[in-house]
Amino acid sequence: MNSRTLKKFIDIAAERLSGEWVVIGGTVLPILGIDHRVTLDIDFIRIHEKEGNADSLILMEIAEQMGLPVEAVNQAGAYFFSKVDHADDHLVILRKGGGCTIYRPDVWLYIALKLGRFTETDLGDCLVMIKHLDEEFQSQKADIIKLIQDKIKVSKSGHDEWLSRVRELLRKCQN
């Protein structure tokens, strides 16, 4: 999916949905106009309320209307979002419409959400986010470094590859 398709999805969703929603994952970069890599789904979750079937059906209808497969809308990220303390403090408004507000994560929250699995792709996404949102990153740099250091402290043995990627991100942040 490209940034144009994702922006169109966000515009339609803002008009048809109600409540507060957040775009997360690989979807965030193209929404910001950064076509760094291809993403196959739209990581889009409702916040502050348990999502209902009606909302899921509306999202599927929007996807279908746009010629996308209904499974293109991925709401699994709600699980990871719910595990981040004070995630609401790290949301930036993308779009408001009718009774709907759609957010994106700030750099701190973006990294916090990516650190769970932190694949090579996640590392690349974080580095691109930091580069393109440098001013936002600089204002949060100390908190981001602490977040990464805390993750390193609680890492389990046997995750050497994961740990090496996290340390690489830490090195880049400290420069």
MINU-634228 format. One record per atom (N, C-alpha, C): x, z, y; atom name; residue in one letter. Coordinates in steps of 0.05 Angstrom, whole numbers, always signed. Layout:
<pts>
X_Z_Y_CA_A
...
</pts>
This chain:
<pts>
+17_+0_-24_N_M
+0_+0_+0_CA_M
+17_+0_+25_C_M
+8_-14_+45_N_N
+24_-15_+69_CA_N
+11_+2_+91_C_N
+24_+5_+113_N_S
+15_+22_+135_CA_S
-12_+12_+146_C_S
-16_-13_+147_N_R
-41_-24_+158_CA_R
-65_-16_+140_C_R
-62_-18_+114_N_T
-83_-10_+96_CA_T
-89_+20_+97_C_T
-68_+35_+99_N_L
-71_+64_+100_CA_L
-84_+73_+126_C_L
-76_+61_+148_N_K
-89_+67_+174_CA_K
-118_+60_+174_C_K
-125_+38_+162_N_K
-153_+29_+160_CA_K
-169_+50_+144_C_K
-157_+59_+121_N_F
-170_+79_+105_CA_F
-175_+104_+121_C_F
-156_+113_+136_N_I
-158_+137_+153_CA_I
-180_+134_+174_C_I
-181_+111_+186_N_D
-202_+106_+206_CA_D
-230_+107_+194_C_D
-233_+94_+171_N_I
-260_+95_+158_CA_I
-266_+123_+149_C_I
-247_+137_+137_N_A
-252_+164_+127_CA_A
-259_+182_+150_C_A
-247_+180_+173_N_A
-253_+197_+196_CA_A
-282_+193_+205_C_A
-292_+170_+202_N_E
-320_+165_+211_CA_E
-340_+173_+189_C_E
-333_+173_+164_N_R
-352_+178_+143_CA_R
-352_+206_+131_C_R
-329_+220_+135_N_L
-327_+247_+123_CA_L
-332_+268_+144_C_L
-335_+292_+135_N_S
-337_+315_+153_CA_S
-316_+336_+143_C_S
-310_+355_+160_N_G
-291_+375_+153_CA_G
-262_+368_+160_C_G
-244_+383_+149_N_E
-215_+379_+155_CA_E
-201_+369_+130_C_E
-184_+349_+135_N_W
-170_+335_+113_CA_W
-141_+332_+121_C_W
-124_+329_+101_N_V
-95_+324_+107_CA_V
-84_+302_+88_C_V
-68_+285_+100_N_V
-54_+264_+86_CA_V
-27_+276_+78_C_V
-19_+275_+53_N_I
+6_+286_+44_CA_I
+22_+266_+27_C_I
+45_+274_+17_N_G
+60_+258_-1_CA_G
+72_+233_+11_C_G
+75_+213_-6_N_G
+87_+188_+2_CA_G
+70_+172_+21_C_G
+45_+180_+25_N_T
+27_+167_+43_CA_T
+34_+172_+72_C_T
+46_+195_+78_N_V
+51_+203_+105_CA_V
+69_+183_+120_C_V
+90_+175_+108_N_L
+109_+157_+122_CA_L
+96_+131_+131_C_L
+82_+116_+114_N_P
+69_+92_+123_CA_P
+48_+97_+144_C_P
+34_+119_+143_N_I
+14_+126_+163_CA_I
+28_+128_+190_C_I
+53_+137_+190_N_L
+68_+140_+215_CA_L
+81_+113_+223_C_L
+76_+92_+207_N_G
+88_+66_+213_CA_G
+115_+62_+201_C_G
+123_+80_+183_N_I
+149_+78_+170_CA_I
+146_+67_+142_C_I
+150_+41_+139_N_D
+147_+28_+113_CA_D
+174_+30_+98_C_D
+180_+54_+89_N_H
+205_+61_+75_CA_H
+204_+52_+46_C_H
+181_+55_+33_N_R
+179_+48_+5_CA_R
+149_+42_-1_C_R
+144_+31_-24_N_V
+117_+25_-32_CA_V
+104_+51_-43_C_V
+80_+56_-36_N_T
+65_+78_-48_CA_T
+40_+66_-60_C_T
+33_+76_-83_N_L
+11_+64_-99_CA_L
-16_+78_-95_C_L
-15_+103_-83_N_D
-40_+117_-80_CA_D
-40_+130_-52_C_D
-63_+142_-46_N_I
-67_+155_-21_CA_I
-71_+185_-27_C_I
-51_+201_-20_N_D
-52_+230_-24_CA_D
-68_+242_-1_C_D
-93_+249_-7_N_F
-112_+256_+15_CA_F
-129_+279_+5_C_F
-127_+302_+18_N_I
-141_+326_+8_CA_I
-157_+340_+30_C_I
-178_+353_+21_N_R
-195_+369_+39_CA_R
-182_+397_+41_C_R
-183_+408_+64_N_I
-172_+435_+68_CA_I
-194_+454_+77_C_I
-190_+479_+73_N_H
-208_+500_+82_CA_H
-234_+503_+66_C_H
-239_+484_+49_N_E
-263_+485_+32_CA_E
-257_+473_+5_C_E
-271_+482_-15_N_K
-268_+469_-41_CA_K
-281_+442_-38_C_K
-267_+421_-47_N_E
-278_+395_-45_CA_E
-302_+392_-65_C_E
-322_+377_-56_N_G
-345_+373_-73_CA_G
-346_+345_-83_C_G
-364_+341_-102_N_N
-367_+314_-113_CA_N
-375_+294_-93_C_N
-392_+302_-73_N_A
-401_+283_-53_CA_A
-378_+272_-37_C_A
-359_+289_-30_N_D
-335_+279_-15_CA_D
-319_+261_-32_C_D
-315_+268_-57_N_S
-299_+250_-75_CA_S
-312_+223_-78_C_S
-338_+223_-80_N_L
-353_+198_-82_CA_L
-350_+181_-57_C_L
-351_+193_-34_N_I
-347_+179_-9_CA_I
-319_+166_-8_C_I
-299_+182_-16_N_L
-272_+171_-17_CA_L
-269_+147_-36_C_L
-283_+149_-59_N_M
-282_+127_-78_CA_M
-296_+102_-66_C_M
-318_+107_-52_N_E
-333_+85_-40_CA_E
-316_+71_-18_C_E
-301_+87_-3_N_I
-284_+75_+18_CA_I
-262_+58_+4_C_I
-250_+69_-16_N_A
-229_+54_-31_CA_A
-241_+28_-41_C_A
-264_+29_-54_N_E
-277_+5_-65_CA_E
-283_-15_-43_C_E
-294_-5_-21_N_Q
-301_-22_+2_CA_Q
-276_-37_+12_C_Q
-253_-24_+10_N_M
-228_-37_+20_CA_M
-215_-54_-1_C_M
-227_-55_-25_N_G
-215_-71_-47_CA_G
-193_-57_-62_C_G
-193_-31_-59_N_L
-173_-14_-74_CA_L
-186_-3_-99_C_L
-170_+3_-119_N_P
-182_+16_-142_CA_P
-191_+45_-134_C_P
-212_+55_-146_N_V
-222_+81_-138_CA_V
-202_+103_-144_C_V
-185_+99_-163_N_E
-165_+119_-170_CA_E
-142_+119_-150_C_E
-143_+101_-130_N_A
-121_+100_-110_CA_A
-121_+125_-92_C_A
-144_+139_-91_N_V
-145_+164_-75_CA_V
-138_+187_-94_C_V
-116_+200_-87_N_N
-105_+222_-104_CA_N
-109_+248_-90_C_N
-124_+267_-103_N_Q
-129_+293_-91_CA_Q
-115_+315_-106_C_Q
-97_+308_-124_N_A
-82_+328_-139_CA_A
-64_+345_-121_C_A
-56_+335_-99_N_G
-39_+350_-81_CA_G
-51_+375_-70_C_G
-78_+378_-72_N_A
-91_+402_-63_CA_A
-80_+427_-77_C_A
-72_+424_-101_N_Y
-61_+446_-116_CA_Y
-35_+456_-103_C_Y
-17_+437_-96_N_F
+8_+444_-84_CA_F
+5_+454_-55_C_F
-14_+442_-41_N_F
-20_+451_-14_CA_F
-29_+480_-13_C_F
-46_+487_-33_N_S
-56_+515_-34_CA_S
-35_+535_-40_C_S
-12_+527_-51_N_K
+10_+546_-57_CA_K
+29_+551_-34_C_K
+26_+536_-12_N_V
+44_+540_+11_CA_V
+32_+559_+30_C_V
+45_+582_+34_N_D
+35_+602_+54_CA_D
+36_+590_+82_C_D
+15_+595_+96_N_H
+13_+587_+125_CA_H
+15_+557_+128_C_H
+5_+541_+109_N_A
+6_+512_+111_CA_A
-10_+503_+136_C_A
-31_+517_+142_N_D
-48_+509_+165_CA_D
-32_+509_+191_C_D
-12_+526_+193_N_D
+4_+528_+217_CA_D
+22_+503_+221_C_D
+23_+486_+201_N_H
+42_+463_+202_CA_H
+28_+437_+200_C_H
+4_+435_+212_N_L
-11_+410_+211_CA_L
-11_+397_+239_C_L
-10_+371_+239_N_V
-10_+355_+263_CA_V
-33_+336_+262_C_V
-50_+335_+282_N_I
-74_+318_+282_CA_I
-66_+289_+282_C_I
-77_+274_+263_N_L
-74_+245_+262_CA_L
-98_+230_+275_C_L
-121_+240_+268_N_R
-146_+226_+276_CA_R
-169_+245_+277_C_R
-186_+243_+297_N_K
-212_+257_+298_CA_K
-234_+237_+299_C_K
-256_+243_+285_N_G
-279_+226_+286_CA_G
-303_+241_+277_C_G
-325_+237_+291_N_G
-350_+251_+284_CA_G
-345_+280_+279_C_G
-350_+289_+255_N_G
-346_+317_+248_CA_G
-321_+320_+231_C_G
-302_+302_+233_N_C
-279_+302_+215_CA_C
-253_+302_+231_C_C
-234_+318_+221_N_T
-207_+318_+232_CA_T
-188_+313_+209_C_T
-170_+294_+213_N_I
-150_+287_+193_CA_I
-122_+293_+204_C_I
-107_+308_+188_N_Y
-80_+317_+196_CA_Y
-59_+304_+179_C_Y
-34_+308_+187_N_R
-11_+303_+171_CA_R
+6_+328_+172_C_R
+23_+332_+152_N_P
+41_+356_+153_CA_P
+63_+351_+173_C_P
+72_+373_+186_N_D
+96_+370_+202_CA_D
+120_+369_+183_C_D
+144_+366_+194_N_V
+168_+362_+177_CA_V
+172_+386_+158_C_V
+168_+411_+168_N_W
+171_+434_+151_CA_W
+153_+433_+127_C_W
+127_+428_+132_N_L
+107_+428_+110_CA_L
+112_+404_+92_C_L
+120_+381_+103_N_Y
+126_+358_+86_CA_Y
+147_+365_+66_C_Y
+168_+378_+75_N_I
+190_+385_+57_CA_I
+181_+407_+38_C_I
+166_+426_+47_N_A
+156_+448_+30_CA_A
+139_+436_+7_C_A
+123_+417_+13_N_L
+106_+404_-8_CA_L
+122_+388_-27_C_L
+144_+375_-18_N_K
+160_+358_-34_CA_K
+179_+374_-53_C_K
+187_+399_-44_N_L
+207_+414_-59_CA_L
+198_+423_-87_C_L
+172_+423_-92_N_G
+163_+431_-119_CA_G
+175_+415_-142_C_G
+172_+389_-140_N_R
+184_+372_-161_CA_R
+210_+360_-152_C_R
+211_+351_-128_N_F
+235_+341_-114_CA_F
+251_+321_-131_C_F
+238_+298_-135_N_T
+252_+276_-149_CA_T
+271_+262_-130_C_T
+285_+243_-139_N_E
+302_+226_-122_CA_E
+286_+213_-100_C_E
+262_+204_-107_N_T
+244_+192_-87_CA_T
+236_+213_-66_C_T
+230_+237_-75_N_D
+223_+259_-56_CA_D
+245_+264_-36_C_D
+270_+265_-46_N_L
+293_+269_-29_CA_L
+295_+246_-8_C_L
+292_+222_-17_N_G
+293_+199_+1_CA_G
+271_+201_+22_C_G
+247_+208_+14_N_D
+224_+212_+33_CA_D
+231_+233_+54_C_D
+242_+255_+45_N_C
+248_+277_+64_CA_C
+269_+268_+84_C_C
+290_+254_+74_N_L
+311_+245_+92_CA_L
+300_+225_+113_C_L
+282_+208_+104_N_V
+270_+188_+123_CA_V
+252_+203_+143_C_V
+237_+222_+134_N_M
+219_+238_+152_CA_M
+236_+252_+173_C_M
+258_+264_+164_N_I
+276_+278_+183_CA_I
+288_+259_+204_C_I
+296_+236_+194_N_K
+308_+216_+212_CA_K
+288_+206_+233_C_K
+264_+200_+225_N_H
+244_+188_+243_CA_H
+230_+208_+260_C_H
+229_+233_+252_N_L
+216_+254_+268_CA_L
+238_+274_+276_C_L
+260_+264_+287_N_D
+283_+281_+293_CA_D
+276_+304_+312_C_D
+261_+298_+333_N_E
+254_+319_+352_CA_E
+238_+342_+339_C_E
+219_+334_+323_N_E
+203_+354_+308_CA_E
+221_+370_+289_C_E
+238_+355_+275_N_F
+257_+368_+256_CA_F
+275_+387_+271_C_F
+286_+379_+293_N_Q
+305_+397_+308_CA_Q
+291_+423_+316_C_Q
+266_+421_+324_N_S
+252_+445_+332_CA_S
+246_+464_+309_C_S
+246_+454_+284_N_Q
+240_+469_+260_CA_Q
+265_+473_+242_C_Q
+287_+464_+251_N_K
+311_+462_+234_CA_K
+318_+489_+221_C_K
+319_+511_+236_N_A
+326_+537_+224_CA_A
+306_+545_+202_C_A
+280_+541_+207_N_D
+260_+548_+187_CA_D
+262_+530_+162_C_D
+269_+504_+166_N_I
+272_+486_+144_CA_I
+296_+494_+127_C_I
+318_+500_+140_N_I
+342_+509_+125_CA_I
+336_+534_+109_C_I
+321_+553_+121_N_K
+314_+578_+107_CA_K
+296_+571_+83_C_K
+277_+554_+87_N_L
+259_+545_+65_CA_L
+275_+534_+42_C_L
+294_+517_+47_N_I
+310_+505_+26_CA_I
+328_+525_+13_C_I
+341_+543_+29_N_Q
+358_+564_+18_CA_Q
+342_+583_+0_C_Q
+317_+589_+8_N_D
+300_+606_-9_CA_D
+293_+593_-35_C_D
+289_+567_-35_N_K
+283_+552_-59_CA_K
+307_+552_-78_C_K
+331_+549_-66_N_I
+355_+550_-82_CA_I
+359_+577_-96_C_I
+353_+598_-81_N_K
+356_+625_-92_CA_K
+338_+630_-117_C_K
+314_+619_-117_N_V
+296_+624_-139_CA_V
+296_+602_-160_C_V
+314_+583_-157_N_S
+315_+561_-177_CA_S
+323_+572_-204_C_S
+313_+561_-225_N_K
+318_+569_-252_CA_K
+341_+552_-264_C_K
+356_+564_-281_N_S
+378_+548_-294_CA_S
+365_+526_-311_C_S
+379_+505_-315_N_G
+368_+483_-330_CA_G
+357_+462_-312_C_G
+356_+468_-286_N_H
+346_+449_-266_CA_H
+369_+439_-249_C_H
+392_+434_-261_N_D
+416_+426_-246_CA_D
+412_+401_-229_C_D
+398_+382_-240_N_E
+394_+357_-225_CA_E
+376_+362_-201_C_E
+355_+377_-204_N_W
+337_+385_-182_CA_W
+353_+400_-161_C_W
+368_+419_-170_N_L
+383_+436_-152_CA_L
+403_+420_-136_C_L
+416_+401_-149_N_S
+435_+384_-135_CA_S
+422_+368_-112_C_S
+398_+358_-117_N_R
+383_+343_-96_CA_R
+375_+362_-74_C_R
+366_+386_-80_N_V
+359_+406_-60_CA_V
+383_+413_-43_C_V
+406_+417_-56_N_R
+431_+423_-41_CA_R
+439_+400_-23_C_R
+435_+375_-33_N_E
+441_+352_-16_CA_E
+424_+351_+9_C_E
+398_+357_+6_N_L
+381_+359_+29_CA_L
+390_+381_+48_C_L
+397_+403_+37_N_L
+407_+426_+54_CA_L
+432_+417_+70_C_L
+451_+403_+57_N_R
+475_+394_+71_CA_R
+467_+375_+94_C_R
+448_+357_+89_N_K
+440_+338_+110_CA_K
+427_+353_+133_C_K
+411_+374_+127_N_C
+397_+389_+148_CA_C
+417_+405_+164_C_C
+438_+414_+152_N_Q
+457_+431_+167_CA_Q
+476_+415_+185_C_Q
+477_+389_+181_N_N
+495_+372_+198_CA_N
+482_+368_+225_C_N
</pts>
